[in-house]
Amino acid sequence: MSARAGDPQDVLELKNEIRKLIDETQESDGDGDLELFRNIEEDWSSCARLSSGIYIILYRFSSMFWRALLHLPPLLGLVSAASDAAGSTYTDSTAVNFFIAISLFVVSFAVTAGALVLGAALVRNSAAPPTSARDMKGKTVIVTGANSGIGYETALDIARRGARVVMACRNTETAAKAREEIAEKTKNSNVVVKKLDLSSLKSVREFAADINKNESRLDVLVHNAGMANTFEKKVTEDGLEITMATNMYGPFLLTHLLIDLLKKSKPSRIVIVASDLYKLANLDLENPNPINSLPAYLYYVSKRGNILWARELSRRLEGSGVTANFLHPGMIDSGIWRNVPFPLNLPLKVIVKVFFKTPEKGAQTTVHLAVSDELDDVNGKYFMDCREHSLTSSVQDVGREKRFWEICETMVKLTPSDPRI
Ligand SMILES: NC(=O)c1ccc[n+]([C@@H]2O[C@H](COP(=O)([O-])OP(=O)(O)OC[C@H]3O[C@@H](n4cnc5c(N)ncnc54)[C@H](OP(=O)(O)O)[C@@H]3O)[C@@H](O)[C@H]2O)c1
């Protein structure tokens, strides 16, 4: 058995292995198991504290050197004066000045580079504390966009916990491959792929009809799928702007069509993968179908929409046995950046590869919201790094949330026979 200290996924694997061993030897009383998990958690946080400590020291050193460089002219003046007083020639004092300046610059540069590299490594490898060890046997979980990125890692983690996982994907070929990998890695064959294109209202209805007909329960609905275009404007078959249709209106309709099954399976959960980049946009309620706006900007708009929607959803679900929470997964090295065109994609690739976290780490908060027992009664909250996080005041406006909800109902063409929330 081996585990890299500080890696929540490995911690989970290690824990699963330990649990299996204990089960096999019939020696577990549950408490010992929990104790072991706590120890692992403590190891993780001391490791995180240590690495952040090293980073802060390097950062302080680096800023100290650069500040010294700023004060170099008066310093060099002193050195010249001192060497003049000692009777050295002009050439000597210039050489000394030059040597000091170059040395200080090289040291500043080296320390800053070290701080940057270490910072990047820390950001990329940092993740939230290990999520709950809750077993999900007997539960059914839908993960949209589960064939790649954060969704794949979410499905993998939840399958490892024994749940039936429905991978709701638009590309059934790549999804089938991902499904094989997940089943192989987790030894859970109760993982299925179902076709879902969130940008098409028809596809959303077909998917929901299939689920309502064939699944006896739904414990967690994870709205993970999302897309971002940069400049390419596109309108769907329903006349909707594609980013808003995929990231906002499709999930809104899907939630309505599955709400009865979620209520029947209570306690159940809805998890919405939003983004902290909601701060970069405004949601114009007078223009809910912004077909002429810059698509790159619409990604942020759709994520802001996710937050208004999630807050209103959680209020409407209060007391129903279904909770709705939402999250920012962190900045993640995933396929979401794939539509950034040349040459903008070149510097972006470097930033993504150096500074962004892996999809595995990006899935931690989603998994936390989907499974953690401590969140059984938590509703309408925003999370980051597995912890509750505040929202800016500008995005919290109950009146606008209610109005946006009504707009969404119109955009997705809810019929009188559709369930209402
Ligand atoms: N990466 C980040 O830094 C970051 C930050 C904040 C929030 N997020 C959010 O995290 C979520 C997951 O994204 P990711 O980073 O893992 O990106 P990703 O690797 O591109 O995964 C996105 C998933 O959504 C699927 N998808 C796209 N359009 C769809 C549609 N019309 N119908 C059904 N599925 C569709 C994709 O399927 P295909 O493979 O067929 O395209 C893919 O499986 C998104 O909601 C994103 O907005 C990501």
The ligand as an ORCA input file, in Angstrom:
! r2SCAN-3c Opt
* xyz 0 1
  N     -11.842     24.054    -16.159
  C     -12.003     25.075    -15.350
  O     -11.051     25.782    -14.993
  C     -13.372     25.415    -14.842
  C     -13.505     26.495    -13.951
  C     -14.776     26.803    -13.471
  C     -15.867     26.038    -13.850
  N     -15.703     24.997    -14.722
  C     -16.890     24.216    -15.093
  O     -16.639     22.851    -14.887
  C     -17.517     22.084    -15.710
  C     -16.758     20.944    -16.366
  O     -15.876     21.480    -17.316
  P     -14.399     20.924    -17.571
  O     -13.476     21.962    -17.084
  O     -14.264     19.549    -17.078
  O     -14.352     20.972    -19.167
  P     -14.377     19.799    -20.258
  O     -13.243     18.889    -20.051
  O     -14.490     20.511    -21.564
  O     -15.706     19.040    -19.947
  C     -16.955     19.577    -20.306
  C     -17.916     18.427    -20.489
  O     -19.185     18.994    -20.850
  C     -19.621     18.296    -22.005
  N     -20.520     19.111    -22.830
  C     -20.233     20.220    -23.521
  N     -21.304     20.607    -24.224
  C     -22.285     19.701    -23.967
  C     -23.610     19.535    -24.403
  N     -24.180     20.376    -25.287
  N     -24.331     18.507    -23.938
  C     -23.789     17.630    -23.069
  N     -22.537     17.701    -22.637
  C     -21.786     18.749    -23.079
  C     -18.368     17.968    -22.766
  O     -18.634     16.964    -23.716
  P     -17.718     16.806    -25.039
  O     -16.531     16.029    -24.601
  O     -18.613     16.080    -25.973
  O     -17.373     18.182    -25.484
  C     -17.497     17.508    -21.626
  O     -17.805     16.199    -21.259
  C     -18.136     23.068    -16.691
  O     -19.444     23.392    -16.261
  C     -17.254     24.295    -16.565
  O     -17.942     25.485    -16.866
  C     -14.479     24.656    -15.209
*
